[in-house]
Amino acid sequence: MHLSCTYLIVKDMEKSISFYETLLGVKAQSKNIKRWAQFNCGNSIALWNPEYDLELIRNNEDLDEHFNKEYLFYKHNNKTEYGNNVVLNFNVPDLQVEYERIRSLNIGSVTEILYINIVQPYFCFILEDPDGNLLEITGEYTNETN
């Protein structure tokens, strides 16, 4: 078994696509821009808008074509939770350079550079996407205060 894709549940596809295109520096690859967008950045990250499916269900649009009864039952009985359900970890060659780049983009809330030493020491910063998902950016860093 291998992981083929990680996808994030998002509310506003246009806003999220813009965020990730700006962050990753690549355009989204998509078959349905209102429901799904996928980015190739070493591995696949995809965005999924569950409201698209709910709208089809509410409008009774070709349900047998799109969904089986088990999926309809699942959607009826399970509420979608947004944000902070997964942390994506990105590694960059120079953490300070990437920190300055992302701060200059002004695309989301960014922490200061953090130091963590539990299993092994590392530096990172956290960026929040439009839905509150956390992105941890790690990489080589020279802490000039020590």
Beta strands, then each sheet from edge to edge (+ up, - down):
strand 1: 6-9
strand 2: 29-32
strand 3: 36-40
strand 4: 44-48
strand 5: 87-92
strand 6: 114-117
strand 7: 121-128
strand 8: 134-139
sheet 1: 1+ 4+ 3- 2+
sheet 2: 5+ 8+ 7- 6+
end
